[in-house]
Every structure is written in structure tokens, then in C-alpha cells.
Amino acid sequence: MDQVLILLEKTAMRAKLGFLLNMKSQGKKGDGEEARFLSSITPLRPGSMRVLARDGRSVQASEEARSTLIEANERSPLRKSLAKIASELAR
């Protein structure tokens, strides 16, 4: 990721960049991951930053039941992350 960020800093772009932190851990570890990610992308002045939570259990349950995330686990952190992103994009 560091190499990509270095290349992006050298490249002139008119459009605002958006970043996605994928597989964020829960709790304090996840907060640290998000802080490191945010500090690494801040020099690029991102237009948006979105976060997808890590939730292997709900994904596996959803796959096994051949159902949606909300049917497998209504309180899934991944489902909540996806719902938040969808509402931001709908605005």
C-alpha cells in the first residue's frame, strides 16, 4: 500500500480520491488500524473514506444458509458497514 500511496502523491489528479479500509477489526485493534490508515491517506486529501468491518462468522453463516447478511445476522458489523455506505451513496 505504501508504494501505491507514493505513486498517488506523485500523480496529478483533478478528481477527489475515495478510499476504503477493508476488513477492519473490532475493538481497540480496529481503532488503531483505522488511525494508521487515516494518517497514511490524509496527505492525499481524500474526498471520502469508507470502512468495511471484518465479520467472517456472519459471512460464513450467510453462505451456508444461502441467505442475505440481514437474514443470517441482523446485528452483523459488516451488514451495518454496508448499510452505512449505501446510505452515504444515496444522498
C-alpha positions in Angstrom: 0.0 0.0 0.0 2.9 2.4 0.7 4.1 2.1 -2.9 0.6 2.9 -4.2 0.4 6.0 -1.9 3.8 7.2 -3.0 2.7 6.9 -6.7 -0.5 8.7 -6.0 1.3 11.6 -4.3 3.4 12.0 -7.4 0.4 11.9 -9.8 -1.6 15.0 -10.5 -5.3 14.3 -10.4 -8.3 16.6 -10.7 -10.8 14.2 -9.2 -11.1 13.6 -5.5 -10.0 10.2 -4.4 -12.1 7.9 -2.2 -10.5 5.2 0.0 -11.9 2.0 1.5 -10.5 0.3 4.6 -11.4 -3.3 4.1 -11.5 -5.9 6.9 -11.3 -3.6 9.8 -11.0 -5.5 13.1 -13.4 -4.9 16.0 -12.4 -3.0 19.2 -9.2 -1.2 20.0 -7.2 -3.1 17.4 -9.6 -1.8 14.7 -9.4 1.7 16.0 -5.6 1.5 15.7 -5.9 0.1 12.1 -8.3 2.9 11.2 -6.0 5.6 12.7 -2.9 4.3 10.8 -4.9 4.1 7.6 -6.3 7.6 8.0 -2.8 9.0 8.8 -1.4 7.4 5.6 -4.1 8.7 3.3 -4.5 12.2 4.8 -1.7 13.8 2.7 -3.7 12.9 -0.4 -6.7 14.9 0.8 -9.3 12.2 0.2 -12.8 13.1 -0.9 -14.2 10.2 1.1 -13.1 7.3 3.3 -15.3 4.3 4.0 -14.8 1.3 6.3 -15.9 -2.3 5.9 -15.8 -4.3 9.1 -14.3 -7.8 9.3 -17.1 -10.3 10.0 -16.2 -13.8 8.9 -18.7 -15.6 11.0 -21.7 -13.7 9.6 -20.5 -14.2 6.0 -20.0 -17.9 6.6 -23.4 -18.3 8.2 -24.9 -16.3 5.3 -23.2 -18.5 2.7 -24.2 -21.8 4.4 -27.8 -20.7 4.7 -27.8 -19.2 1.2 -29.3 -16.0 2.7 -28.5 -12.3 3.0 -26.5 -10.9 5.8 -29.5 -9.4 7.5 -31.2 -12.9 7.5 -28.1 -14.6 8.8 -27.3 -12.0 11.5 -29.3 -8.8 11.8 -26.6 -7.2 14.0 -23.7 -8.0 11.8 -20.9 -5.3 11.8 -20.4 -6.0 8.1 -24.1 -5.5 7.3 -24.1 -2.3 9.3 -21.0 -1.0 7.4 -22.6 -1.8 4.1 -25.9 -0.1 5.1 -23.9 3.0 6.1 -22.1 3.1 2.8 -25.3 2.6 0.9 -27.0 5.5 2.8 -24.0 7.8 2.1 -24.1 7.0 -1.6 -27.8 7.5 -1.8 -27.5 11.1 -0.6 
